[in-house]
Amino acid sequence: QIDQILIHQQIELLEILTGFETKNKYEIKNTLGQRVYFAAEDTDCCTRNCCGPSRPFTIHITDNLGHEVITLERPLRCSSCCFPCCLQEV
């Protein structure tokens, strides 16, 4: 049973050196620091680098055996305050 999770983004050396956006990957750990899930972003290169943090994405979350347990999807939305009906949602 898990009462708390900690999410750690894995940093890519290529992204640090070049500033070029790579697919985000995360380790999801329990309070003991043990990895219980792994999350990976599924986007293309153009979307990541042109849309930045407002980009649409799909994240696949898998357990330690590689079985997918949940998928998160965020559609492309306008993030301007002029369009409050189009706020980001997952």
N, C-alpha and C positions, 0 to 999 in steps of 0.2 A: 504494500500500500504506500502511496506517495502523498505526503502532506504539503510538499513544497517542491518547486522546480527552479533550477538556475539555468539560464540560457547564456551560452558563451558563443560568440561569433568567431569562426576560424578566419584569421586574417591571411590573405594571400600576399606573398612577397611581391609578385608582379604588380598588384594593385598599389602597394605602398611605393614602389619605385617609379611607376609610370603614371599613377593617377587614373589608369584605365580600369573602369568598373568590371569586375569579374562576378560570376555567380556567387551569391552569398550562401554560406554553409554554417550551420549551427550545431553545437552539441548541447543536448538538453540533459541536465544532470540532476540527481537527487541531492539531498542535503549532505550526504556523505561524499559527494564529488564523483559518484559513479555515473557513467553515461547510461541513460535509460532509453533515450531516443536520439535520432539524428534528423536534422531538417536541411533540405537542399532546395534552393531556388531554381526554378525552371523558366528562364527567359533567354531571348536571343541577344547577341552582342549589340546590335543596333538599338534595341529598346532600352537596354541598360544604360548606354552612353548618351542617348539622345533625350530620354525622358527623366533621367536621374532619379531622385527619391520619389517622384510622383508616378513612376512607371507601373504598369500593370504587371502582375506576377502570379505564378503558381508555386506553392511550396509543398513539397511532399515530405511528410514526417513518417519515418520508419523506426521500427524497434531494433534491438541489437541483432536480430536474426535477418534483418533486411525486409521484413514484412511491412507494407504500408499500413499505417493505422489511421491516418487522416490526411486530407488534402485541403489546403487553404488557397482560395483564389481571390485576387483583388483585380477588378476590372479597371480600365483606364478611366479616370475621372478628372475633371478640371479642379484644381486646388485653389482657385481664386476666391477671395472673400466676396466677389461680385456675384458668385453663383452658389449660394449656400445650399441649394437643393442638390448639388453635385459633389458633396463632400466625400472623401475617401471612405471606403467600407471594405471589409474582408468577409 
